[in-house]
Amino acid sequence: QVQLVESGGGLVQAGDSLRLSCAASERTFRSYFWGWFRQAPGKEREFVASINWPSGNTWNADFVKGRFTISRDNAKNTLYLQMNSLKPEDTGVYYCALKISGGDYTDYRRYNYWGRGTQVTVSS
């Protein structure tokens, strides 16, 4: 079983930056997707960004618009989400997740493992 632990959330002002981290327990896979998702109060969980192993290819939700960057440190087995130019609408709980099975990588229902989330609050 994979264990994921998010950190780095907090309360910031619009325009500020945060870097979220997701530490994963050591485990090897043939091929998988890391993903960041977020969920605002009363809203469905939505896709933010994903990165594939072993290709290193990344995908971003349209609302990111160059503001967020997903990356990984393979040696540390850690996933990151650098968030710049934060907006109030970015507020929510951010989750990291791992998909090792088939299905759409933008669909949270297709991910196999989840962290417990870290709160990001952006004030105006």
N, C-alpha and C positions, 0 to 999 in steps of 0.2 A: 504494500500500500504506500502510495506517495503522500507525503505530508508537505503542505504549502503554507507559508506564514508570511503575510503581507505586513509592511511597515512603511512609515514615511508620510502618512496622511496628517492633516492638521487644518487649522483655520488660517486662511490667508485672505488678502485683499485682491480684488480684481486686478489683473495685470501681473500678479506675482507668479512665482514658479514653485514647483514641488517635484521631488523625485521619489517615486514609490519603488519599493523593493519587494521582492518575493523570493524568499529562501526556500529551496526545495531539498528534501531528503535525497541522499545520493541514490541514483538509480539509472540504469541504462535502458534505452529503447532503440529499436531499429529506426523508427521514424515517428515524429510527433509534432504537435503544434502547442506552443505556449500562447496563452491569450490573456488579455486584460478586458474585463467587463466592468460596467458600473450600473448602479441602480439608485435612482432618485426616489424619494418617498412617493408612493402611489403609482410608480411607473414600473414597467417591465425591465428586467435586466437587459442591457444592451451592449453590443460589441463595441470595443474601443480600438484594439489593435491586436495583431497576432504575429508571431514569428515562428518559422519552421526550422526544425532540425531534420536532416543535416544541411539543407540548402542555405539557411540563413535568410531566406526571403521574408519580407515583411508586408503586412497589409494593414491598412488603417481605415477606420470609419470616416465618412465624409465630413462629419463635424469636427474632426481633428484639424483639418486644413493646415497642416504643417506645424501645428503648435506642439504636438506630442510626438515623442520618439520612443519606440519600444526597442530594447536591446537586451543582451544577455551576456553574462560572464560564465562561460562554460566551466572554467576552472573552479569557480566558487559555487557553481550550480545555482545561480541567482538570476532572476529576471528583473528588469527595470522598466519603469515608465517615467521618462522625463516629461514633465508638463510645464509648458511656458504659456505666458499670456492667458492665464486662467480667467474664466468668466463665471459669473454666478450660476449659470446653467450647467456648469461642470460639477456642481455640488452633488454628492452622492457617496455611496459606499463603493469602493473600488475593490474588485476581486481579481486575483490571478487564478488561472486555471490551466489544466493540462489535458489535451486530447490525444489519446493514443489509439482510438478507434476511428471508424469511418464517419462520414457526414460533413456537413457544412461547418467550416471553421468559424463562421460568424454567428453560429447558433449555439447559445449557451447550453441548450439541451443535449448537445453532442459532446460536451466535455466530460471527462471521466473523474477528474480530481479538482477540488476547490479549496482555496484558503478561506478563512473566516471573514476576510475583508478589512479594509482600513478606511476610515471616514475622511473625506475631503470636503471642506466647507469653504466656499468662496463668497465673500461679502462684497457688496458694491462700494 
